[in-house]
Amino acid sequence: MQFDKDAVERLLGMNDTQLRFLIKKLATEAGLDLSSFNISSNDISSLRNALANATDEDIAKAAEQLSRLKKRKED
């Protein structure tokens, strides 16, 4: 998944269930186990707020972090 402004817009267009599923999927792909976490509606709301207010620099940092996590898992 390429993480850029278009991706942010697609994420913001998802309903809460879809966004929660995607978060868990990305975490699993990065080697993180979120099974003991309950992602609440408040968490999703906070995530939407953060995404809506993300700068280009924020998006670039997040993309780099996702890339590093993916690479670390592949090693």
DRENLUM-518738 format. One line per 8 residues: number of its first residue (from 1); for each residue x, y, z of N, C-alpha, C, O, CB. Coordinates in Angstrom, 1 decimal. Glycine has a CB too. Example, Ala and Ser with C-alpha at 12.3 -4.5 7.8 and 13.67 -1.06 7.14 Angstrom:
DRENLUM-518738
1	13.2/-5.7/7.8/12.3/-4.5/7.8/13.2/-3.3/7.8/14.2/-3.3/8.5/11.3/-4.5/9.0 ~ 12.8/-2.2/7.1/13.7/-1.1/7.1/12.9/0.0/7.9/13.4/1.1/8.0/14.1/-0.6/5.7
END
This chain:
DRENLUM-518738
1	0.8/-1.2/0.0/0.0/0.0/0.0/0.9/1.2/0.0/1.7/1.4/0.9/-1.0/0.0/1.2 ~ 0.7/2.1/-1.0/1.4/3.3/-1.0/0.7/4.3/-0.2/-0.5/4.5/-0.3/1.5/3.9/-2.5 ~ 1.4/5.0/0.7/0.8/5.9/1.7/1.1/7.3/1.2/2.2/7.8/1.4/1.3/5.6/3.1 ~ 0.1/8.0/0.7/0.2/9.3/0.2/-1.2/10.0/0.5/-2.1/9.4/1.1/0.6/9.4/-1.3 ~ -1.3/11.3/0.0/-2.6/12.0/0.2/-3.8/11.3/-0.3/-4.8/11.3/0.3/-2.5/13.4/-0.4 ~ -3.6/10.6/-1.5/-4.8/9.8/-2.0/-5.1/8.7/-1.1/-6.3/8.4/-0.9/-4.4/9.3/-3.4 ~ -4.1/8.0/-0.5/-4.4/6.9/0.4/-5.1/7.4/1.7/-6.0/6.8/2.2/-3.1/6.2/0.8 ~ -4.7/8.6/2.1/-5.3/9.2/3.3/-6.8/9.5/3.0/-7.7/9.2/3.8/-4.6/10.5/3.7
9	-7.1/10.0/1.8/-8.5/10.3/1.4/-9.3/9.0/1.4/-10.5/9.0/1.8/-8.5/11.0/0.1 ~ -8.7/7.9/0.9/-9.4/6.6/0.8/-9.7/6.1/2.2/-10.7/5.6/2.5/-8.6/5.6/0.0 ~ -8.7/6.3/3.1/-8.9/5.8/4.5/-10.0/6.6/5.2/-10.8/6.0/5.9/-7.6/6.0/5.3 ~ -10.0/7.9/4.9/-11.1/8.7/5.5/-12.5/8.4/5.0/-13.5/8.6/5.6/-10.8/10.2/5.3 ~ -12.5/7.8/3.8/-13.8/7.4/3.2/-14.3/6.1/3.7/-15.5/5.7/3.4/-13.6/7.4/1.7 ~ -13.5/5.3/4.4/-13.9/4.0/4.9/-14.8/4.2/6.1/-14.7/5.2/6.8/-12.7/3.2/5.3 ~ -15.7/3.3/6.3/-16.5/3.3/7.5/-15.6/2.7/8.7/-14.5/2.2/8.4/-17.8/2.4/7.4 ~ -16.1/2.8/9.9/-15.3/2.4/11.1/-14.9/1.0/11.0/-13.8/0.6/11.4/-16.1/2.7/12.3
17	-15.8/0.1/10.6/-15.5/-1.3/10.5/-14.4/-1.6/9.5/-13.5/-2.4/9.8/-16.8/-2.1/10.1 ~ -14.5/-1.0/8.4/-13.4/-1.2/7.3/-12.1/-0.6/7.8/-11.1/-1.3/7.6/-13.8/-0.4/6.0 ~ -12.1/0.5/8.5/-10.9/1.1/8.9/-10.2/0.3/10.1/-9.0/0.1/10.1/-11.1/2.6/9.5 ~ -11.1/-0.2/11.0/-10.6/-1.1/12.0/-10.0/-2.3/11.5/-8.9/-2.8/11.9/-11.7/-1.4/13.0 ~ -10.6/-2.9/10.5/-10.1/-4.1/9.8/-8.7/-3.9/9.2/-7.8/-4.6/9.3/-11.1/-4.7/8.8 ~ -8.6/-2.7/8.5/-7.4/-2.4/7.8/-6.3/-2.1/8.8/-5.1/-2.6/8.5/-7.6/-1.2/6.9 ~ -6.5/-1.5/9.9/-5.5/-1.2/10.9/-5.0/-2.6/11.4/-3.8/-2.8/11.5/-6.1/-0.4/12.1 ~ -5.9/-3.5/11.7/-5.5/-4.8/12.2/-4.7/-5.6/11.2/-3.7/-6.2/11.5/-6.7/-5.6/12.6
25	-5.1/-5.5/9.9/-4.4/-6.2/8.8/-3.0/-5.6/8.7/-2.0/-6.4/8.5/-5.2/-6.0/7.5 ~ -2.8/-4.3/8.6/-1.5/-3.7/8.5/-0.6/-4.0/9.7/0.6/-4.2/9.5/-1.7/-2.2/8.3 ~ -1.2/-4.0/10.8/-0.4/-4.3/12.0/0.1/-5.8/11.9/1.3/-6.1/12.2/-1.2/-4.1/13.3 ~ -0.8/-6.7/11.5/-0.4/-8.1/11.4/0.7/-8.2/10.4/1.7/-9.0/10.6/-1.6/-9.0/11.1 ~ 0.6/-7.6/9.2/1.6/-7.6/8.2/2.9/-7.1/8.6/4.0/-7.5/8.1/1.1/-6.9/7.0 ~ 2.9/-6.2/9.6/4.1/-5.6/10.1/4.7/-6.4/11.3/5.7/-6.0/11.9/3.8/-4.1/10.6 ~ 4.0/-7.5/11.6/4.5/-8.3/12.7/4.0/-8.0/14.1/4.5/-8.4/15.1/5.9/-8.3/12.7 ~ 3.0/-7.1/14.1/2.4/-6.7/15.4/1.2/-7.5/15.7/0.4/-7.8/14.8/2.1/-5.2/15.4
33	1.0/-7.8/17.0/-0.2/-8.6/17.4/-1.1/-7.7/18.2/-0.8/-7.3/19.3/0.2/-9.8/18.3 ~ -2.2/-7.3/17.6/-3.2/-6.4/18.2/-4.4/-7.2/18.8/-5.4/-6.6/19.1/-3.7/-5.4/17.2 ~ -4.2/-8.5/18.9/-5.4/-9.3/19.3/-5.8/-9.0/20.7/-7.0/-9.2/21.0/-5.0/-10.8/19.2 ~ -4.9/-8.5/21.6/-5.3/-8.2/22.9/-5.8/-6.7/23.1/-6.2/-6.3/24.2/-4.2/-8.4/23.9 ~ -5.8/-6.0/22.0/-6.3/-4.6/22.0/-7.7/-4.5/21.4/-8.0/-5.2/20.4/-5.4/-3.7/21.2 ~ -8.5/-3.7/22.0/-9.9/-3.4/21.5/-9.8/-2.0/21.0/-9.7/-1.0/21.7/-11.0/-3.6/22.7 ~ -9.9/-1.9/19.7/-9.8/-0.6/19.0/-11.2/0.0/19.1/-12.2/-0.5/18.5/-9.4/-0.7/17.5 ~ -11.4/1.0/20.0/-12.7/1.6/20.3/-13.1/2.6/19.2/-12.3/3.0/18.4/-12.7/2.3/21.7
41	-14.3/3.0/19.3/-14.9/4.1/18.4/-14.1/5.4/18.6/-13.9/6.2/17.7/-16.4/4.3/18.6 ~ -13.7/5.7/19.9/-12.9/6.9/20.2/-11.5/6.8/19.5/-11.0/7.8/19.0/-12.7/7.0/21.7 ~ -10.9/5.6/19.5/-9.7/5.4/18.8/-9.8/5.7/17.3/-8.9/6.4/16.7/-9.1/4.0/19.0 ~ -10.9/5.2/16.7/-11.1/5.4/15.3/-11.3/6.9/15.0/-10.8/7.4/14.1/-12.3/4.6/14.8 ~ -12.1/7.5/15.9/-12.3/9.0/15.8/-11.0/9.8/15.9/-10.8/10.7/15.1/-13.3/9.4/16.8 ~ -10.2/9.4/16.8/-8.9/10.1/17.0/-8.0/9.8/15.7/-7.3/10.7/15.3/-8.1/9.6/18.2 ~ -8.0/8.6/15.2/-7.3/8.3/14.0/-7.8/9.1/12.8/-7.0/9.7/12.0/-7.4/6.8/13.7 ~ -9.1/9.2/12.7/-9.7/10.0/11.6/-9.2/11.5/11.7/-8.9/12.1/10.7/-11.2/9.9/11.6
49	-9.2/12.0/12.9/-8.8/13.4/13.2/-7.4/13.6/12.8/-7.0/14.6/12.1/-9.1/13.8/14.6 ~ -6.5/12.6/13.2/-5.1/12.7/12.9/-4.9/12.7/11.4/-4.1/13.4/10.8/-4.3/11.6/13.6 ~ -5.6/11.8/10.7/-5.4/11.6/9.2/-5.9/12.9/8.5/-5.2/13.4/7.6/-6.2/10.4/8.7 ~ -7.0/13.4/9.0/-7.6/14.6/8.3/-6.7/15.8/8.5/-6.6/16.7/7.6/-9.0/15.0/8.9 ~ -5.9/15.9/9.6/-5.0/17.0/9.8/-3.5/16.7/9.5/-2.7/17.5/9.8/-5.1/17.4/11.3 ~ -3.3/15.6/8.9/-1.9/15.2/8.6/-1.3/16.1/7.5/-1.9/16.4/6.5/-1.8/13.7/8.1 ~ -0.1/16.5/7.7/0.6/17.3/6.7/1.4/16.4/5.8/1.4/15.2/6.0/1.7/18.3/7.4 ~ 1.9/16.9/4.7/2.6/16.1/3.8/3.8/15.5/4.5/4.2/14.3/4.2/3.1/17.0/2.6
57	4.4/16.2/5.4/5.6/15.7/6.2/5.1/14.5/7.1/5.8/13.5/7.2/6.2/16.8/7.0 ~ 4.0/14.7/7.7/3.5/13.6/8.5/3.2/12.3/7.7/3.6/11.2/8.1/2.1/14.0/9.2 ~ 2.7/12.5/6.5/2.4/11.4/5.6/3.7/10.7/5.2/3.8/9.5/5.2/1.6/11.8/4.4 ~ 4.7/11.5/4.9/6.0/11.0/4.5/6.6/10.2/5.6/7.2/9.1/5.4/6.9/12.1/4.0 ~ 6.5/10.7/6.8/7.1/10.0/8.0/6.4/8.6/8.2/7.0/7.6/8.4/7.0/10.8/9.2 ~ 5.1/8.7/8.1/4.3/7.4/8.3/4.6/6.4/7.2/4.7/5.2/7.4/2.8/7.8/8.3 ~ 4.8/6.9/5.9/5.1/6.0/4.8/6.5/5.4/5.1/6.7/4.2/4.8/5.1/6.8/3.5 ~ 7.4/6.1/5.6/8.7/5.6/5.9/8.7/4.6/7.0/9.4/3.5/6.9/9.7/6.8/6.3
65	7.9/4.8/8.0/7.8/3.9/9.1/7.1/2.6/8.6/7.6/1.5/9.0/6.9/4.5/10.2 ~ 6.1/2.7/7.8/5.5/1.5/7.3/6.5/0.7/6.4/6.5/-0.6/6.5/4.3/1.8/6.4 ~ 7.3/1.4/5.7/8.3/0.8/4.8/9.3/0.0/5.7/9.7/-1.1/5.3/9.0/1.8/3.9 ~ 9.8/0.7/6.7/10.8/0.0/7.6/10.2/-1.2/8.3/10.9/-2.2/8.4/11.3/1.0/8.7 ~ 8.9/-1.1/8.8/8.3/-2.3/9.4/8.2/-3.4/8.4/8.5/-4.6/8.8/6.9/-1.9/9.9 ~ 7.8/-3.1/7.2/7.7/-4.2/6.2/9.0/-4.8/5.9/9.1/-6.0/5.8/7.0/-3.6/4.9 ~ 10.0/-4.0/5.8/11.4/-4.5/5.5/11.9/-5.3/6.6/12.5/-6.4/6.4/12.4/-3.3/5.2 ~ 11.7/-4.9/7.9/12.1/-5.6/9.0/11.5/-7.0/9.1/12.1/-8.0/9.4/11.8/-4.8/10.3
73	10.2/-7.0/8.7/9.5/-8.3/8.8/10.1/-9.3/7.7/10.1/-10.5/7.9/8.0/-8.1/8.6 ~ 10.5/-8.7/6.6/11.0/-9.5/5.5/12.4/-10.1/5.8/12.8/-11.1/5.2/11.0/-8.7/4.2 ~ 13.1/-9.4/6.6/14.5/-9.9/7.0/14.5/-11.1/7.9/15.6/-11.5/8.2/15.3/-8.7/7.6
END
